[in-house]
Amino acid sequence: MSKVIWKGGALTAPVPPCMVTCGEGENANIITIAWTGIINTVPPKTYISVRPTRHSYGLIKESAEFVVNLTPASLIRAADYCGVYTGKKVRKFEKCGLHPAPASSVKCPILEESPLSLECRVTDVIPLGSHDMFLADIGAIDVDESLLDEQGKLHLERAGLAAFAHGEYFELGKKIGTFGFSVRKKKKYKSKK
């Protein structure tokens, strides 16, 4: 395979177009963040990277809280809007017809329409250049009951989540494997006589 070499840049894909809620009451806001992910299991930790010039940056820095709301394809227009417009000038919940709902462990709201919300408390702020990284503990996860089966197992594939890759949005679709499938031993079946 022949490759062309580019200078280093911010290019990895796909990434989640998460709708991050922050602030409280009348100051509650939504910012769409693609630079996020899980960084630790025990304790559960995540991060978001935000430009200091963004309106939500000050809200998060002041409160040391935010909520990462996973975005289904049905909310991608709202996610795009919340990533383009500033909360300094637009009340995004109202403009997009979205609803803030009470969180269980932080003061900022979760997004009622999101199928899964991670309630986060900032532990560290790391200046990186164009963005600052907010490292955070995940204190609670709000899961839509429709994603759970009778035994309480999570079926995130039911959420219809979206992905973002190089300026375009996609809906996740076909499952192509499960964790560990490449090394899993095949079951042996005994024939019934």
Buried (B, 14 or more C-beta within 10 A) or exposed (E): EEEEEEEEEEEEEBBBBBBBBBBBEEBBBBBBBBBBEEEEEEEBBBBBBBEEEBBBBBBBBEBBBBBBBBBBBEBBEBBBBBBEBBBEEBEBBEEBEBEBBEBEBBBBBBBBBBBBBBBBBBEEBEEEEEBBBBBBBBBBBBBBEEBEEEEEEEEEEBBBBBBBBEEEBBEBEEEEEEEEEEEEEEEEEEEEE
